[in-house]
Amino acid sequence: MNIPSAKPGITNPLDINTELAVTRTRLAADRTLLSWIRTAIAMITFGFGIIKFFEFFKALPNTYSHPHLEHISSLGSFLILMGILILIPGYVEQRKALKMLNRLDGLHPWSYASIVAILVALIGLYALYNVTM
C-alpha cells in the first residue's frame, strides 16, 4: 500500500510499514541523544556540586585542610568539561541518523533534542566559566 509523500518532489512514496520503520528509527535517534544529554547533565551537575561543596567546606571555621582538597576543584572542572564534550558525539550521531532518514522521505531535517543538546552545552559552558573565574 502506497501512501502519498508529505514532501513534494519525492518520487517513491513509502509504504506504511516503511514509514513506520522510519518513524521508529527517528524516535530511537532522539532517545539516544536524550541519553547522551542525561549523562552530560549528570556530569555537569556533579562537577559543579563537588566544587561548591568543597568551597563551602573550606569556608567553614576550624576545618581540617588536606593538601588534596586544594585540587578537588580541578576534578569538578574536569567533570563539567567532560559533560560538555560528551554532547558532541551524541549530537554528531543523531545528525547522521537524521540525514539518512531525510534522504528517505525528506521529513527529518532537525529535532528538538538537538536544540536541548545545544542548550545543555551552553549551560555547561556557563557553569564552567563561573567555577573557573
C-alpha positions as CSV (number, residue, x, y, z in Angstrom):
1,M,0.0,0.0,0.0
2,N,1.5,3.3,-1.0
3,I,0.9,6.5,1.0
4,P,1.4,9.8,-0.7
5,S,4.6,11.5,0.4
6,A,4.3,14.6,2.6
7,K,7.1,16.3,0.8
8,P,6.7,17.3,-2.8
9,G,9.4,16.0,-5.2
10,I,9.7,12.6,-3.5
11,T,9.1,10.2,-6.4
12,N,8.9,6.9,-4.4
13,P,6.4,7.2,-1.7
14,L,7.0,4.9,1.3
15,D,4.6,2.2,2.1
16,I,3.0,2.2,5.6
17,N,5.5,-0.4,7.1
18,T,8.5,1.5,5.8
19,E,7.1,4.8,7.0
20,L,6.5,3.4,10.5
21,A,10.0,2.0,10.5
22,V,11.4,5.4,9.6
23,T,9.4,6.9,12.4
24,R,10.7,4.4,14.9
25,T,14.3,4.9,13.7
26,R,13.9,8.7,14.1
27,L,12.5,8.3,17.6
28,A,15.3,5.9,18.5
29,A,17.8,8.5,17.4
30,D,16.1,11.1,19.5
31,R,16.1,8.8,22.6
32,T,19.8,8.1,22.1
33,L,20.6,11.8,22.0
34,L,18.5,12.3,25.1
35,S,20.5,9.6,26.9
36,W,23.7,11.5,26.0
37,I,22.1,14.7,27.3
38,R,21.1,13.0,30.5
39,T,24.6,11.8,31.1
40,A,26.0,15.2,30.3
41,I,23.7,16.9,32.7
42,A,24.6,14.4,35.4
43,M,28.4,15.1,34.9
44,I,27.9,18.8,34.8
45,T,25.8,19.0,38.0
46,F,28.1,16.5,39.8
47,G,31.2,18.5,38.9
48,F,29.5,21.8,39.9
49,G,28.3,20.2,43.1
50,I,31.7,18.9,44.1
51,I,33.3,22.4,43.5
52,K,30.6,24.2,45.5
53,F,30.6,21.7,48.4
54,F,34.3,22.0,48.9
55,E,34.2,25.8,48.6
56,F,31.6,25.7,51.4
57,F,33.7,23.2,53.3
58,K,36.9,25.3,53.1
59,A,34.9,28.4,54.2
60,L,33.9,26.8,57.5
61,P,35.9,27.9,60.5
62,N,38.2,25.3,62.2
63,T,38.0,22.8,59.3
64,Y,40.8,20.4,58.6
65,S,42.7,21.3,55.4
66,H,44.3,18.5,53.4
67,P,46.6,19.1,50.5
68,H,44.5,17.0,48.2
69,L,41.4,19.2,48.9
70,E,43.2,22.1,47.1
71,H,43.0,20.2,43.8
72,I,39.4,19.0,44.1
73,S,38.1,21.9,42.0
74,S,40.2,20.6,39.2
75,L,38.2,17.3,39.4
76,G,34.9,19.3,39.3
77,S,36.1,21.4,36.4
78,F,37.1,18.2,34.5
79,L,33.7,16.7,35.1
80,I,32.0,19.8,33.8
81,L,34.2,19.8,30.8
82,M,33.6,16.1,30.1
83,G,29.8,16.8,30.4
84,I,30.1,19.4,27.7
85,L,32.3,17.4,25.4
86,I,30.2,14.2,25.8
87,L,27.4,16.0,23.9
88,I,29.5,16.2,20.7
89,P,29.5,12.5,19.7
90,G,25.8,12.2,20.7
91,Y,24.9,15.2,18.5
92,V,27.0,14.0,15.6
93,E,25.5,10.5,15.8
94,Q,22.0,12.0,15.8
95,R,22.7,14.3,12.9
96,K,24.0,11.4,10.8
97,A,20.8,9.4,11.5
98,L,18.5,12.3,10.6
99,K,20.4,13.0,7.4
100,M,20.0,9.3,6.4
101,L,16.3,9.5,7.2
102,N,15.9,12.8,5.4
103,R,17.3,11.1,2.2
104,L,14.5,8.5,2.5
105,D,11.5,10.8,2.9
106,G,12.6,14.4,3.3
107,L,10.8,14.9,6.6
108,H,13.5,14.8,9.2
109,P,15.8,17.9,8.9
110,W,16.2,18.5,12.6
111,S,15.0,17.6,16.1
112,Y,14.0,19.3,19.3
113,A,16.5,17.0,21.1
114,S,19.3,18.8,19.1
115,I,18.2,22.1,20.5
116,V,18.2,20.7,24.0
117,A,21.7,19.4,23.5
118,I,22.9,22.8,22.4
119,L,21.2,24.5,25.4
120,V,22.7,22.0,27.8
121,A,26.2,22.6,26.3
122,L,25.7,26.4,26.7
123,I,24.6,25.9,30.4
124,G,27.7,23.7,30.9
125,L,29.9,26.4,29.5
126,Y,28.3,28.9,31.8
127,A,28.9,26.7,34.8
128,L,32.5,26.1,33.8
129,Y,33.0,29.8,33.4
130,N,31.5,30.5,36.8
131,V,33.6,28.0,38.7
132,T,36.9,28.9,37.0
133,M,36.7,32.7,37.2
